[in-house]
């Protein structure tokens, strides 16, 4: 694969040749700004989508590849060598899996099998349900064990329950995948066919009991604090004290259950035969660990999760997969080296200043809101001022003392790493909240907002062109990373983030009238995105994507205002015949340009809280008055939206 993006060395950060002048900006600004690029670019065979984020991720991998080749760090070297050693992995085949499979087959009762499920959870193997350590949403000073629905091999309950063409296509392929993978593991065709029926039967029952994806993103609907005695009554088929002991969470008196109805439905543990449960558990063991076995297993796993689900034509080369293994095991060790090599102090200083500008602008806008009462405004400002900003890399690095990684034992490395991280997590239950912790490595091309910590986090990986570059025109930086920062800040005030106060506690701090006005504005965005059609009659889910759509609009508004402040301080200039405002909008559209395969696009709409790329640009712009003024958008234009239906939030 050729390197297709570059650092900004000449020019201002946007190639005007990418503009498609056959498209009117008032009708489809996304295609106007990116149309020629979209026409002339092909998705690499190893990718399901190709655009600003994925191209930057690939370029970051090129940087990491150099570091891995030259590092003296034994942990990085060993895990990388073991991942690259396909000769040994192919020779071993499914042998590394055998001891775990034999344990499943030897189980003499459902309680014994549940002990095995608990041990699998420690090893990072999915099955039946999920558990994790996180803050208590109503007491952000404490960590709690959270129990969550799970046990499915396909991405969402709808793939089991709906009979639309896409779900039927994926469901049929999943059945084939079950058979093929189990035959690779040594089972005969007859057993594999039976296993397909058993797995589909059990997973369909679990899907029927699962909460809808739109509801899982609502922290109020997924917060159910129970004593361990109440949990035992809720799901009596599981010996919970035993589960806690085996997963290093012994001594708990309280847990938080995300979906009580799902756990109530686990009465099916007494309704499905032991033999069928063993088939189901062995399937999840095999499917979860297929990617760390031999090439045959990897290819079959890729066929379903890559080709069927996302339309990707070819597997990524081994060197990229090996980098993923390093990042997943000792990512912060690699992160230290990445920061030293690619994140200079000047970039950190520039980012600190840009973030400060955005916070100042956000607070100014809060004071000017005409729909929020003074009492609620005051609390919103308190929350904004209390928000922690983490930029580039952690102040305290995660360590890996005691983790054993061998250069010739990839399977063992992956399991030991999972167990190591599981123990790291469970130790939190007896410790105070660590507000220095990061949940992304510095080399990650992404960002996040953490409601419980009331923090926004921007790893060094995303602080590169087309989001941020010290040599780029300020319009590109404010339209790129500026709107990304504004996006993450807005998450703290989106339809779900707004339920948390300045200390990270889920608590109502809104006046009732303000809350109703806010919800009305959200309903306008929901209706707008519900109308967007992707392909084959599949439409965007306005409720599922509501939080991200609110954040996209907030990011645009805040990034724009901050850029206007920059222009007041530094003056205006025309570049390539384009005004500062035109350059800002072009930079905004460039940030989301992306080609996607049809299969990936359908999966995204069905499962992802983010809208597809065109709507992440055209959607916010249709609500944004400066865009109307800049391009003279009229009632006859496609991006025009009736003023009464335009959402103006932050």
Order of alpha helices (4+ residues) and beta strands (2+ residues): alpha-beta-alpha-alpha-alpha-alpha-alpha-beta-beta-alpha-alpha-alpha-alpha-beta-alpha-alpha-beta-alpha-alpha-alpha-alpha-alpha-alpha-beta-alpha-beta-beta-alpha-alpha-alpha-beta-beta-alpha-alpha-beta-alpha-alpha-alpha
